[in-house]
């Protein structure tokens, strides 16, 4: 396994954008049942369009030319969709013959990218978001790190409660965003990261801690819309929010 050190870099190739990406869509989506009874999680629809297609359009708008989808559960549904729809970029599917975990799925798909010597994007298949990927890549290049992760604020639909020094509630619903950040499931990886991913297992347990120890994981603050769609309740929430935004536009 390759050695990491402070300042190892590897993220700056002189490119102004990332031209390739991986979508991690191999999970069973059990918490979205029964919506995932006949389709994988990434094909669940948000306002009539699969999450996967929202991601493809977002990538294409940012200059991505090739996407490899790492699929497992009900993978033919994804393949049929990509083959039967006009897409804004080139997309293909690689299928896990057995569950490889998120890290293994990323490694499998990354090996199918055309430009193995260039940076690549990665996103979890249940993420709906819109923010500047160009800004994220510029941040990645500026810090010359091996990996950059998007750090949005989690959405708290029920708001929060403010109290005074005696514990008395002063505000039942606070509209102030939470101060903490979460792993947004969107990454920019330097080419070298592929060899650090496990063949099987979770990159968040294996690869990311190693990058953190080497000070090679950079955070990119995201204040735009971001949702992880894990349950039917999450789907209802994002549907309502997008409908409200469309009405206000």
Secondary structure as GFF3:
##gff-version 3
##sequence-region A 1 249
A	DSSP	beta_strand	20	25	.	.	.	ID=ss1
A	DSSP	three_ten_helix	30	32	.	.	.	ID=ss2
A	DSSP	three_ten_helix	41	43	.	.	.	ID=ss3
A	DSSP	beta_strand	45	46	.	.	.	ID=ss4
A	DSSP	beta_strand	49	50	.	.	.	ID=ss5
A	DSSP	alpha_helix	51	61	.	.	.	ID=ss6
A	DSSP	beta_strand	66	71	.	.	.	ID=ss7
A	DSSP	alpha_helix	75	84	.	.	.	ID=ss8
A	DSSP	beta_strand	90	95	.	.	.	ID=ss9
A	DSSP	alpha_helix	101	110	.	.	.	ID=ss10
A	DSSP	beta_strand	120	124	.	.	.	ID=ss11
A	DSSP	beta_strand	127	129	.	.	.	ID=ss12
A	DSSP	alpha_helix	133	143	.	.	.	ID=ss13
A	DSSP	beta_strand	147	152	.	.	.	ID=ss14
A	DSSP	beta_strand	162	163	.	.	.	ID=ss15
A	DSSP	beta_strand	169	171	.	.	.	ID=ss16
A	DSSP	beta_strand	182	189	.	.	.	ID=ss17
A	DSSP	three_ten_helix	191	196	.	.	.	ID=ss18
A	DSSP	alpha_helix	207	213	.	.	.	ID=ss19
A	DSSP	beta_strand	217	222	.	.	.	ID=ss20
A	DSSP	beta_strand	226	228	.	.	.	ID=ss21
A	DSSP	alpha_helix	232	248	.	.	.	ID=ss22
###
